[in-house]
Amino acid sequence: MGEFELIARHFARPTQRAVVGPGDDCAVIAPRAGHRLAVSCDMLVEGRHFLPTVDARRLGHKALAVNLSDLAACGAEPLACTLALALPRPDAAWLEAFAGGLHALAERHGCELVGGDTTCGPLNLCITVFGEVGDGRAAPGAILRSGARAGDDLWVSHAPQGGLGDARLALEVFRGTVALEGTAFERVRRAMECPEPRVALGVALRGLAGAAIDVSDGLTGDLGHLLRASAVGATLEADALPRSAELAAQPLALQRLCTLAGGDDYELVFTVPAGRRAEVEAAAAQAGCAVRRVGRIEAEPGLRIVDQAGGPLEGAWPSFDHFA
């Protein structure tokens, strides 16, 4: 199978929202009047971001999901995406499954594949997503990391029966440090391999959330980025963090490692002025997910992590760093 046959068979699809889609040197995208483009790019490398044994359909889903999660964090509605794909060899069955996972999620979120590139090399996936967000006049503008204010409540999203840390728990099972079998393992493995981007919640939070970021590298590190961008600090209540039954059954030290520094959650952590709890919960209900208040924003810089009694937790929970 040649490069152009590969593209035509698995990735070329007609577009409806893009002015020009695949087939030209550039795609042409026109946002609606009163809106701006929000753009994000993520790369997934075999052995670094995913295991060689991952199901190809799930990998296609995740490759797009991690990018849609960035759009969700700024309250943008997905519009289009491009795919740069390096493959050791063209495997038709693998490509069909991978493309199926990607297209299924793309169609669910109205995100058209409008172009990209393919080459021969170690398995590497790079997707760029384009979304629409209001210009701040005709419609609410983007939610940024820099809008948190002292006195805000700190919230995190999660699946109704899940929480933070399941992806890290699955990774520990693969590493052999945790024993988990049957449906319990499959549930946390799905969290690791098939994250659900909180696009609808991000849109519902526009005009309500002051700041937001998605949890990709670990809660403490990603929250730290938000705090520095907003020039504020926070107290995070570690025992208030939502967790699944599978994670809650593990030793407390492992629970805290997974929830505070696990990464790969792709949930939203966001700030909202105190007293607007009912509006936050209504936004989550509209989006079909759950939310939990997990702390507060403070004027004093830095992140302070406390236990259920309000006492400080000693220890370090560093987030993932590609070059550390």
Contacts in CASP RR format, 6 or more apart in sequence:
PFRMAT RR
TARGET T0000
AUTHOR 0000-0000-0000
METHOD contacts of the structure
MODEL  1
MGEFELIARHFARPTQRAVVGPGDDCAVIAPRAGHRLAVSCDMLVEGRHF
LPTVDARRLGHKALAVNLSDLAACGAEPLACTLALALPRPDAAWLEAFAG
GLHALAERHGCELVGGDTTCGPLNLCITVFGEVGDGRAAPGAILRSGARA
GDDLWVSHAPQGGLGDARLALEVFRGTVALEGTAFERVRRAMECPEPRVA
LGVALRGLAGAAIDVSDGLTGDLGHLLRASAVGATLEADALPRSAELAAQ
PLALQRLCTLAGGDDYELVFTVPAGRRAEVEAAAAQAGCAVRRVGRIEAE
PGLRIVDQAGGPLEGAWPSFDHFA
1 9 0 8 1.000
1 90 0 8 1.000
1 92 0 8 1.000
2 90 0 8 1.000
3 118 0 8 1.000
3 119 0 8 1.000
6 90 0 8 1.000
6 95 0 8 1.000
6 118 0 8 1.000
7 22 0 8 1.000
7 118 0 8 1.000
9 92 0 8 1.000
9 95 0 8 1.000
10 95 0 8 1.000
10 96 0 8 1.000
10 98 0 8 1.000
10 99 0 8 1.000
11 22 0 8 1.000
11 83 0 8 1.000
11 99 0 8 1.000
11 113 0 8 1.000
11 115 0 8 1.000
12 22 0 8 1.000
12 23 0 8 1.000
13 22 0 8 1.000
13 103 0 8 1.000
13 112 0 8 1.000
13 113 0 8 1.000
15 21 0 8 1.000
15 22 0 8 1.000
15 80 0 8 1.000
15 112 0 8 1.000
15 114 0 8 1.000
16 112 0 8 1.000
17 29 0 8 1.000
17 79 0 8 1.000
17 80 0 8 1.000
17 110 0 8 1.000
17 112 0 8 1.000
18 27 0 8 1.000
18 28 0 8 1.000
18 29 0 8 1.000
18 79 0 8 1.000
18 80 0 8 1.000
18 112 0 8 1.000
18 114 0 8 1.000
19 28 0 8 1.000
19 29 0 8 1.000
19 30 0 8 1.000
20 26 0 8 1.000
20 27 0 8 1.000
20 28 0 8 1.000
20 114 0 8 1.000
21 27 0 8 1.000
21 28 0 8 1.000
21 112 0 8 1.000
21 114 0 8 1.000
21 115 0 8 1.000
22 113 0 8 1.000
22 114 0 8 1.000
22 115 0 8 1.000
22 116 0 8 1.000
23 115 0 8 1.000
27 80 0 8 1.000
27 82 0 8 1.000
27 114 0 8 1.000
27 115 0 8 1.000
29 37 0 8 1.000
29 79 0 8 1.000
29 80 0 8 1.000
29 114 0 8 1.000
29 130 0 8 1.000
31 37 0 8 1.000
31 79 0 8 1.000
31 131 0 8 1.000
31 132 0 8 1.000
32 132 0 8 1.000
33 138 0 8 1.000
34 134 0 8 1.000
34 135 0 8 1.000
34 137 0 8 1.000
34 138 0 8 1.000
34 139 0 8 1.000
35 132 0 8 1.000
35 133 0 8 1.000
35 134 0 8 1.000
35 135 0 8 1.000
35 138 0 8 1.000
35 139 0 8 1.000
36 132 0 8 1.000
36 133 0 8 1.000
36 134 0 8 1.000
36 135 0 8 1.000
36 141 0 8 1.000
36 142 0 8 1.000
37 79 0 8 1.000
37 130 0 8 1.000
37 131 0 8 1.000
37 132 0 8 1.000
38 71 0 8 1.000
38 74 0 8 1.000
38 75 0 8 1.000
38 76 0 8 1.000
38 130 0 8 1.000
38 131 0 8 1.000
38 132 0 8 1.000
38 133 0 8 1.000
38 142 0 8 1.000
39 128 0 8 1.000
39 129 0 8 1.000
39 130 0 8 1.000
39 131 0 8 1.000
40 67 0 8 1.000
40 70 0 8 1.000
40 71 0 8 1.000
40 128 0 8 1.000
40 129 0 8 1.000
41 67 0 8 1.000
41 126 0 8 1.000
41 127 0 8 1.000
41 128 0 8 1.000
41 129 0 8 1.000
42 63 0 8 1.000
42 66 0 8 1.000
42 67 0 8 1.000
42 70 0 8 1.000
42 126 0 8 1.000
42 127 0 8 1.000
43 49 0 8 1.000
43 124 0 8 1.000
43 125 0 8 1.000
43 126 0 8 1.000
44 50 0 8 1.000
44 59 0 8 1.000
44 62 0 8 1.000
44 63 0 8 1.000
44 66 0 8 1.000
44 124 0 8 1.000
44 125 0 8 1.000
44 126 0 8 1.000
45 122 0 8 1.000
45 123 0 8 1.000
45 124 0 8 1.000
45 125 0 8 1.000
46 52 0 8 1.000
46 122 0 8 1.000
46 123 0 8 1.000
46 124 0 8 1.000
48 322 0 8 1.000
50 59 0 8 1.000
50 62 0 8 1.000
50 193 0 8 1.000
51 174 0 8 1.000
54 193 0 8 1.000
55 97 0 8 1.000
55 193 0 8 1.000
56 94 0 8 1.000
56 95 0 8 1.000
56 97 0 8 1.000
56 98 0 8 1.000
57 97 0 8 1.000
57 98 0 8 1.000
57 100 0 8 1.000
57 101 0 8 1.000
58 101 0 8 1.000
58 190 0 8 1.000
58 193 0 8 1.000
58 194 0 8 1.000
59 98 0 8 1.000
59 125 0 8 1.000
59 193 0 8 1.000
60 98 0 8 1.000
60 99 0 8 1.000
60 100 0 8 1.000
60 101 0 8 1.000
60 102 0 8 1.000
60 105 0 8 1.000
60 125 0 8 1.000
61 101 0 8 1.000
61 102 0 8 1.000
61 104 0 8 1.000
61 105 0 8 1.000
61 193 0 8 1.000
61 194 0 8 1.000
62 193 0 8 1.000
62 194 0 8 1.000
62 195 0 8 1.000
63 83 0 8 1.000
63 102 0 8 1.000
63 125 0 8 1.000
63 127 0 8 1.000
64 81 0 8 1.000
64 102 0 8 1.000
64 105 0 8 1.000
64 106 0 8 1.000
64 111 0 8 1.000
64 127 0 8 1.000
64 129 0 8 1.000
65 105 0 8 1.000
65 194 0 8 1.000
65 195 0 8 1.000
65 196 0 8 1.000
65 197 0 8 1.000
65 266 0 8 1.000
66 195 0 8 1.000
66 197 0 8 1.000
66 216 0 8 1.000
66 266 0 8 1.000
67 81 0 8 1.000
67 127 0 8 1.000
67 128 0 8 1.000
67 129 0 8 1.000
68 78 0 8 1.000
68 105 0 8 1.000
68 109 0 8 1.000
68 111 0 8 1.000
68 129 0 8 1.000
68 197 0 8 1.000
68 199 0 8 1.000
69 195 0 8 1.000
69 197 0 8 1.000
69 198 0 8 1.000
69 214 0 8 1.000
69 216 0 8 1.000
69 266 0 8 1.000
69 268 0 8 1.000
70 129 0 8 1.000
70 214 0 8 1.000
71 77 0 8 1.000
71 78 0 8 1.000
71 129 0 8 1.000
71 131 0 8 1.000
71 197 0 8 1.000
71 199 0 8 1.000
72 197 0 8 1.000
72 198 0 8 1.000
72 199 0 8 1.000
72 201 0 8 1.000
72 202 0 8 1.000
72 203 0 8 1.000
72 214 0 8 1.000
72 268 0 8 1.000
73 143 0 8 1.000
73 202 0 8 1.000
73 212 0 8 1.000
73 213 0 8 1.000
73 214 0 8 1.000
73 268 0 8 1.000
74 133 0 8 1.000
74 142 0 8 1.000
74 143 0 8 1.000
74 144 0 8 1.000
74 202 0 8 1.000
74 212 0 8 1.000
75 133 0 8 1.000
75 142 0 8 1.000
75 143 0 8 1.000
75 202 0 8 1.000
75 203 0 8 1.000
75 205 0 8 1.000
75 206 0 8 1.000
75 212 0 8 1.000
76 131 0 8 1.000
76 132 0 8 1.000
76 133 0 8 1.000
76 142 0 8 1.000
76 203 0 8 1.000
77 131 0 8 1.000
77 132 0 8 1.000
77 133 0 8 1.000
77 199 0 8 1.000
77 203 0 8 1.000
78 109 0 8 1.000
78 110 0 8 1.000
78 111 0 8 1.000
78 129 0 8 1.000
78 130 0 8 1.000
78 131 0 8 1.000
78 199 0 8 1.000
79 110 0 8 1.000
79 111 0 8 1.000
79 112 0 8 1.000
79 130 0 8 1.000
79 131 0 8 1.000
79 132 0 8 1.000
80 111 0 8 1.000
80 112 0 8 1.000
80 113 0 8 1.000
80 114 0 8 1.000
80 129 0 8 1.000
80 130 0 8 1.000
80 131 0 8 1.000
81 106 0 8 1.000
81 111 0 8 1.000
81 112 0 8 1.000
81 113 0 8 1.000
81 114 0 8 1.000
81 127 0 8 1.000
81 128 0 8 1.000
81 129 0 8 1.000
81 130 0 8 1.000
82 113 0 8 1.000
82 114 0 8 1.000
82 115 0 8 1.000
82 116 0 8 1.000
82 127 0 8 1.000
82 128 0 8 1.000
83 102 0 8 1.000
83 113 0 8 1.000
83 115 0 8 1.000
83 116 0 8 1.000
83 117 0 8 1.000
83 125 0 8 1.000
83 126 0 8 1.000
83 127 0 8 1.000
84 116 0 8 1.000
84 117 0 8 1.000
84 118 0 8 1.000
84 124 0 8 1.000
84 125 0 8 1.000
84 126 0 8 1.000
84 127 0 8 1.000
84 128 0 8 1.000
85 116 0 8 1.000
85 117 0 8 1.000
85 118 0 8 1.000
85 119 0 8 1.000
85 124 0 8 1.000
85 125 0 8 1.000
85 126 0 8 1.000
86 118 0 8 1.000
86 119 0 8 1.000
86 120 0 8 1.000
86 121 0 8 1.000
86 122 0 8 1.000
86 123 0 8 1.000
86 124 0 8 1.000
86 125 0 8 1.000
87 95 0 8 1.000
87 118 0 8 1.000
87 119 0 8 1.000
87 120 0 8 1.000
87 121 0 8 1.000
87 123 0 8 1.000
88 120 0 8 1.000
88 121 0 8 1.000
88 122 0 8 1.000
88 123 0 8 1.000
89 120 0 8 1.000
102 113 0 8 1.000
103 113 0 8 1.000
105 111 0 8 1.000
106 112 0 8 1.000
106 113 0 8 1.000
109 197 0 8 1.000
109 199 0 8 1.000
111 129 0 8 1.000
133 139 0 8 1.000
133 140 0 8 1.000
133 141 0 8 1.000
133 142 0 8 1.000
133 206 0 8 1.000
134 140 0 8 1.000
134 141 0 8 1.000
134 142 0 8 1.000
134 206 0 8 1.000
135 141 0 8 1.000
139 206 0 8 1.000
140 206 0 8 1.000
140 207 0 8 1.000
141 206 0 8 1.000
141 207 0 8 1.000
143 202 0 8 1.000
143 205 0 8 1.000
143 206 0 8 1.000
143 207 0 8 1.000
143 209 0 8 1.000
143 210 0 8 1.000
143 211 0 8 1.000
143 212 0 8 1.000
143 270 0 8 1.000
144 210 0 8 1.000
144 211 0 8 1.000
144 212 0 8 1.000
144 229 0 8 1.000
145 211 0 8 1.000
145 212 0 8 1.000
145 213 0 8 1.000
145 225 0 8 1.000
145 226 0 8 1.000
145 229 0 8 1.000
145 230 0 8 1.000
146 211 0 8 1.000
146 229 0 8 1.000
146 230 0 8 1.000
147 210 0 8 1.000
147 211 0 8 1.000
147 229 0 8 1.000
147 230 0 8 1.000
147 271 0 8 1.000
148 210 0 8 1.000
148 211 0 8 1.000
148 226 0 8 1.000
148 227 0 8 1.000
148 230 0 8 1.000
148 232 0 8 1.000
148 234 0 8 1.000
148 271 0 8 1.000
148 297 0 8 1.000
149 210 0 8 1.000
149 230 0 8 1.000
149 232 0 8 1.000
149 271 0 8 1.000
149 273 0 8 1.000
149 297 0 8 1.000
150 232 0 8 1.000
150 233 0 8 1.000
150 297 0 8 1.000
150 298 0 8 1.000
150 299 0 8 1.000
151 273 0 8 1.000
151 274 0 8 1.000
151 296 0 8 1.000
151 297 0 8 1.000
151 298 0 8 1.000
152 210 0 8 1.000
152 211 0 8 1.000
152 271 0 8 1.000
152 272 0 8 1.000
152 273 0 8 1.000
152 274 0 8 1.000
152 296 0 8 1.000
152 297 0 8 1.000
153 271 0 8 1.000
153 272 0 8 1.000
153 273 0 8 1.000
153 274 0 8 1.000
153 275 0 8 1.000
153 276 0 8 1.000
153 277 0 8 1.000
153 280 0 8 1.000
153 293 0 8 1.000
153 295 0 8 1.000
153 296 0 8 1.000
153 297 0 8 1.000
154 223 0 8 1.000
154 234 0 8 1.000
154 236 0 8 1.000
154 269 0 8 1.000
154 270 0 8 1.000
154 271 0 8 1.000
154 293 0 8 1.000
154 294 0 8 1.000
154 295 0 8 1.000
154 296 0 8 1.000
154 297 0 8 1.000
155 269 0 8 1.000
155 270 0 8 1.000
155 271 0 8 1.000
155 272 0 8 1.000
155 280 0 8 1.000
155 291 0 8 1.000
155 292 0 8 1.000
155 293 0 8 1.000
155 294 0 8 1.000
156 164 0 8 1.000
156 215 0 8 1.000
156 219 0 8 1.000
156 241 0 8 1.000
156 242 0 8 1.000
156 267 0 8 1.000
156 268 0 8 1.000
156 269 0 8 1.000
156 270 0 8 1.000
156 291 0 8 1.000
156 292 0 8 1.000
156 294 0 8 1.000
157 198 0 8 1.000
157 201 0 8 1.000
157 267 0 8 1.000
157 268 0 8 1.000
157 269 0 8 1.000
157 270 0 8 1.000
157 284 0 8 1.000
157 289 0 8 1.000
157 290 0 8 1.000
157 291 0 8 1.000
158 164 0 8 1.000
158 242 0 8 1.000
158 267 0 8 1.000
158 289 0 8 1.000
158 290 0 8 1.000
158 291 0 8 1.000
158 292 0 8 1.000
159 191 0 8 1.000
159 196 0 8 1.000
159 244 0 8 1.000
159 289 0 8 1.000
159 290 0 8 1.000
160 288 0 8 1.000
160 289 0 8 1.000
160 290 0 8 1.000
161 244 0 8 1.000
161 245 0 8 1.000
162 191 0 8 1.000
162 242 0 8 1.000
162 243 0 8 1.000
162 244 0 8 1.000
163 241 0 8 1.000
163 242 0 8 1.000
163 243 0 8 1.000
163 244 0 8 1.000
163 247 0 8 1.000
163 259 0 8 1.000
163 265 0 8 1.000
163 267 0 8 1.000
164 215 0 8 1.000
164 219 0 8 1.000
164 241 0 8 1.000
164 242 0 8 1.000
164 243 0 8 1.000
164 258 0 8 1.000
164 259 0 8 1.000
164 262 0 8 1.000
164 265 0 8 1.000
164 267 0 8 1.000
165 191 0 8 1.000
165 243 0 8 1.000
165 247 0 8 1.000
165 258 0 8 1.000
165 259 0 8 1.000
165 262 0 8 1.000
165 263 0 8 1.000
165 265 0 8 1.000
166 187 0 8 1.000
166 188 0 8 1.000
166 191 0 8 1.000
166 192 0 8 1.000
166 243 0 8 1.000
166 244 0 8 1.000
166 246 0 8 1.000
166 247 0 8 1.000
166 258 0 8 1.000
166 265 0 8 1.000
167 188 0 8 1.000
167 191 0 8 1.000
167 192 0 8 1.000
167 195 0 8 1.000
167 262 0 8 1.000
167 263 0 8 1.000
167 264 0 8 1.000
167 265 0 8 1.000
168 257 0 8 1.000
168 258 0 8 1.000
168 261 0 8 1.000
168 262 0 8 1.000
168 263 0 8 1.000
168 264 0 8 1.000
169 178 0 8 1.000
169 180 0 8 1.000
169 188 0 8 1.000
169 246 0 8 1.000
169 247 0 8 1.000
169 250 0 8 1.000
169 254 0 8 1.000
169 258 0 8 1.000
170 180 0 8 1.000
170 185 0 8 1.000
170 188 0 8 1.000
170 189 0 8 1.000
170 191 0 8 1.000
170 192 0 8 1.000
170 193 0 8 1.000
171 192 0 8 1.000
171 264 0 8 1.000
172 178 0 8 1.000
172 254 0 8 1.000
172 258 0 8 1.000
173 179 0 8 1.000
173 180 0 8 1.000
173 185 0 8 1.000
173 188 0 8 1.000
173 189 0 8 1.000
178 250 0 8 1.000
178 254 0 8 1.000
180 188 0 8 1.000
180 246 0 8 1.000
184 246 0 8 1.000
187 244 0 8 1.000
187 246 0 8 1.000
188 244 0 8 1.000
188 246 0 8 1.000
188 247 0 8 1.000
191 244 0 8 1.000
191 265 0 8 1.000
192 264 0 8 1.000
195 264 0 8 1.000
195 265 0 8 1.000
195 266 0 8 1.000
196 266 0 8 1.000
196 289 0 8 1.000
197 266 0 8 1.000
198 214 0 8 1.000
198 266 0 8 1.000
198 267 0 8 1.000
198 268 0 8 1.000
198 287 0 8 1.000
198 289 0 8 1.000
200 286 0 8 1.000
200 287 0 8 1.000
200 288 0 8 1.000
200 289 0 8 1.000
201 268 0 8 1.000
201 283 0 8 1.000
201 284 0 8 1.000
201 287 0 8 1.000
201 288 0 8 1.000
201 289 0 8 1.000
201 291 0 8 1.000
202 209 0 8 1.000
202 212 0 8 1.000
202 268 0 8 1.000
202 287 0 8 1.000
203 287 0 8 1.000
204 283 0 8 1.000
204 284 0 8 1.000
204 286 0 8 1.000
204 287 0 8 1.000
205 212 0 8 1.000
205 268 0 8 1.000
205 270 0 8 1.000
205 272 0 8 1.000
205 280 0 8 1.000
205 283 0 8 1.000
208 272 0 8 1.000
208 276 0 8 1.000
208 279 0 8 1.000
208 280 0 8 1.000
208 283 0 8 1.000
209 270 0 8 1.000
209 271 0 8 1.000
209 272 0 8 1.000
210 270 0 8 1.000
210 271 0 8 1.000
210 272 0 8 1.000
210 273 0 8 1.000
211 226 0 8 1.000
211 229 0 8 1.000
211 230 0 8 1.000
211 270 0 8 1.000
211 271 0 8 1.000
212 226 0 8 1.000
212 268 0 8 1.000
212 269 0 8 1.000
212 270 0 8 1.000
212 271 0 8 1.000
213 222 0 8 1.000
213 223 0 8 1.000
213 225 0 8 1.000
213 226 0 8 1.000
213 268 0 8 1.000
213 269 0 8 1.000
213 270 0 8 1.000
214 222 0 8 1.000
214 266 0 8 1.000
214 267 0 8 1.000
214 268 0 8 1.000
214 269 0 8 1.000
215 222 0 8 1.000
215 263 0 8 1.000
215 265 0 8 1.000
215 266 0 8 1.000
215 267 0 8 1.000
215 268 0 8 1.000
215 269 0 8 1.000
216 222 0 8 1.000
216 263 0 8 1.000
216 264 0 8 1.000
216 265 0 8 1.000
216 266 0 8 1.000
217 263 0 8 1.000
217 319 0 8 1.000
217 320 0 8 1.000
217 321 0 8 1.000
218 260 0 8 1.000
218 261 0 8 1.000
218 262 0 8 1.000
218 263 0 8 1.000
218 265 0 8 1.000
218 319 0 8 1.000
218 320 0 8 1.000
219 236 0 8 1.000
219 241 0 8 1.000
219 259 0 8 1.000
219 260 0 8 1.000
219 261 0 8 1.000
219 262 0 8 1.000
219 263 0 8 1.000
219 265 0 8 1.000
219 269 0 8 1.000
219 319 0 8 1.000
220 236 0 8 1.000
220 260 0 8 1.000
220 261 0 8 1.000
220 303 0 8 1.000
220 305 0 8 1.000
220 317 0 8 1.000
220 318 0 8 1.000
220 319 0 8 1.000
221 261 0 8 1.000
221 318 0 8 1.000
221 319 0 8 1.000
222 269 0 8 1.000
222 319 0 8 1.000
223 234 0 8 1.000
223 236 0 8 1.000
223 269 0 8 1.000
223 303 0 8 1.000
224 302 0 8 1.000
224 303 0 8 1.000
226 269 0 8 1.000
226 271 0 8 1.000
227 233 0 8 1.000
227 234 0 8 1.000
227 297 0 8 1.000
227 301 0 8 1.000
227 302 0 8 1.000
227 303 0 8 1.000
230 271 0 8 1.000
230 297 0 8 1.000
231 301 0 8 1.000
232 297 0 8 1.000
232 298 0 8 1.000
232 299 0 8 1.000
232 301 0 8 1.000
233 297 0 8 1.000
233 298 0 8 1.000
233 299 0 8 1.000
233 300 0 8 1.000
233 301 0 8 1.000
233 302 0 8 1.000
233 303 0 8 1.000
233 304 0 8 1.000
234 295 0 8 1.000
234 296 0 8 1.000
234 297 0 8 1.000
234 298 0 8 1.000
234 302 0 8 1.000
234 303 0 8 1.000
234 304 0 8 1.000
235 295 0 8 1.000
235 296 0 8 1.000
235 298 0 8 1.000
235 304 0 8 1.000
235 305 0 8 1.000
235 306 0 8 1.000
236 294 0 8 1.000
236 295 0 8 1.000
236 303 0 8 1.000
236 304 0 8 1.000
236 305 0 8 1.000
236 306 0 8 1.000
237 294 0 8 1.000
237 295 0 8 1.000
237 306 0 8 1.000
237 307 0 8 1.000
237 308 0 8 1.000
237 310 0 8 1.000
238 256 0 8 1.000
238 259 0 8 1.000
238 260 0 8 1.000
238 305 0 8 1.000
238 306 0 8 1.000
238 307 0 8 1.000
238 313 0 8 1.000
239 307 0 8 1.000
239 308 0 8 1.000
240 292 0 8 1.000
240 293 0 8 1.000
240 294 0 8 1.000
240 295 0 8 1.000
240 308 0 8 1.000
241 259 0 8 1.000
241 260 0 8 1.000
241 292 0 8 1.000
241 294 0 8 1.000
242 290 0 8 1.000
242 292 0 8 1.000
243 255 0 8 1.000
243 258 0 8 1.000
243 259 0 8 1.000
247 254 0 8 1.000
247 255 0 8 1.000
247 258 0 8 1.000
247 259 0 8 1.000
248 255 0 8 1.000
250 258 0 8 1.000
256 313 0 8 1.000
256 317 0 8 1.000
257 317 0 8 1.000
260 305 0 8 1.000
260 317 0 8 1.000
261 317 0 8 1.000
261 318 0 8 1.000
261 319 0 8 1.000
261 320 0 8 1.000
262 319 0 8 1.000
262 320 0 8 1.000
263 319 0 8 1.000
263 320 0 8 1.000
269 294 0 8 1.000
271 297 0 8 1.000
272 279 0 8 1.000
272 280 0 8 1.000
274 296 0 8 1.000
277 293 0 8 1.000
280 291 0 8 1.000
281 291 0 8 1.000
283 291 0 8 1.000
284 290 0 8 1.000
284 291 0 8 1.000
298 304 0 8 1.000
304 312 0 8 1.000
305 312 0 8 1.000
305 313 0 8 1.000
305 317 0 8 1.000
306 312 0 8 1.000
306 313 0 8 1.000
307 313 0 8 1.000
318 324 0 8 1.000
END
